[in-house]
Amino acid sequence: METLHLSKAFTLIEPGPVILVTTHDGHKPNVMTITWTMVMDFAATFAITTGPWNHSYTALRDMKECVISIPTVDLIDTVIGVGTCSGKDTDKFGKFDLTPVKAKHVQAPLIKECLANIECRVVDIIEPHNIIVLSGVAAYFDSTRTEQRTLHAVGDGTFIVDGDILDRKTMMQSKLPAGL
């Protein structure tokens, strides 16, 4: 094996998919791109990594809610655009032609153009590590979308797109929650 510089080690286990996180600060909605995410359990508990350097962080901390929106590969340029400007001085919904949809349980909007949306409440902020723990309160999936492949960031400006599905549900049945 060849030596890989330690600063690039994260590119080997970068999670996915890339998500858009919408917030509402009580005055206006915002959206940011997040590539560092984690599923924490089968009960719709998730974690994202962000902090005070992101404009949306204050709304997450103060309002304690958001929406995780899952874009597909056809939205790659939008995802990158959203992630390379700030909601502090940009109306990202307007600039990137994203359609906000009123959520049922939180002020932050769903994004119509995304494959799926999960309304969440912030249940913990682990400040030394910039981890925000979220609890899902409602989820939506658009099965009518033609494009359903999601993006996975490598972390170096390249992305991987979902591909073949390998079905091992029968083999893993004893470890899966009922109904999957």
N, C-alpha and C positions, 0 to 999 in steps of 0.2 A: 504494500500500500504506500501511496505517496502522502507526505505531510500536507495537511491543510492548515492554513493560518487560522488560529483560534478565532479571530474576528469574523471569520466566515462560517463557523460551525453552525450558527443558527439556520443557515440556508439548507442544512441537511434535514432538519425536522420542522421546518416552517409549517404551521397548521393551515387549515383552510376551512371553509372557503373564505375568500375576501367578502367582507360585509360592508354595508352602509349602515350607519347608526344615526337615527334621527332623534333630535331633542327639541324641546320647546322651553324657552327661558321665561315664559309668562307674557312675552311680547311678540316673539316671532319664532318660527321653526328654523332649524338648521340641520344640516346633514354632514357627516364626515365619513371618510373611508377608514376602515380598520382591517389590518391583516393579522393581528395577533389576537386570536380567540381560542376559547377552550370550552368544550362541553364538560360539565362537572358531574352530572348524574343523569339518570333516566327521567327525573322529575322536572325537566326543563329549567335546570340551573346552568348558567353560562358565566364565563369570565371574559372580559376584554382588557386590554392594556392600553391605557391612555393617561394623560396627566395634565397639569396646569399649562403646558405648552400648547394644548389644543383649545380652541375657542369653546368647543362644546363641553369641555370638562366642567366648567362652572355650572351649566344647566344640569348636567348629570348629578353633580354634588348637591346642588340646591333643590332641584325639583324631584330628584330621586326616581326618575323614570326615563324611558327611551323606547325606541322601536329598533329591533334588529331587522334590517331589510336585506334579502339575499339576491344580489344581481346575477345575471347570467353573462356568458361570454360576449354576447352582442352588445353589452353595455361597458365593455372594457375601457373605451376612451372616456366615457362619462365617469366611471369609477376613478380613473387616474386624474381626470380634471377636478373632481370633487376633492380628491386627496392632496392636490397641489395648490389649493387656494384656501383662504380663511373665511369663515362665516362672519368674522369680525367686520369685514368690509365688502362681503360678497353675498348676494342672494343666490345661493347655489341652486335652489329649486328653479328659479327663473333662468339663470345662466345656462343650466344643463337640461332644461325642458323636462324636469321631473314633476310628476303630478302628485301633490300631497293628498292623501285620503284620510278623512277623520277616523281616528281610532276609537274604540269603544271604551277602553279602560284608562288610557293615558292621554295627555295633551299632545305629545309628540305624534306626528302623522306617520301613517304607513306610506310606502311609495308604490304607486300603481304599476310602474314599469318593472318592478322586481318579481321574481318567481315566488318568493315567500316573504312574510312579515311576521315578527313575533313581538307582541307588546310585552314590555318588561318593567319591573320595578327594581331599583337599586337596593340591594340588601346589605352590602358591605363595600367599603373602599379600603383596600389594604395599601396605605400610602407609601410605606417604604419600597414597595414593589410596583406601584402604579397599576394595581389590579382592581378592577371594578367587578364585583359579583352581582349578577342579575338573576332575577327569578321571573320566568315567563308566566304571563297571566292569560294570554290568548295567542293563538297562532293561526295563520292563514296561508293557503297554498293555491296558486293559480295553475290548475291542471290544463287549462286551455292554451297556455303559452307553447308555441312551437319549439322555441329554444329553451332547453332546461339544463344545459350544461353549465356548471359553476366554475369560477376562477379560483386558482390557488396561487398565492404569491410566493415566489422563491425568496424574495427579499433583496434581490440584486437588480430589480427592474425587469425581470422576466416572470412569466406566469405559466402555470400548467392548467390545462383544461381537462375537466372530467372526461373520461373515455369509457372503456369497456366496463361492464358490470359483471363481477364474479359472484355468483349466488352460492353462499354457504349457510343459508338460514337453517336448513335441516341439521347440519352438523353442529351449529352453535345454539340450537333451540334451548338447551338446558341453562344457558347463561343470559338469554334474552327475556325482557319483561313480557308478560302475557299480552297478546294482541298484536305483536309485531310480526 
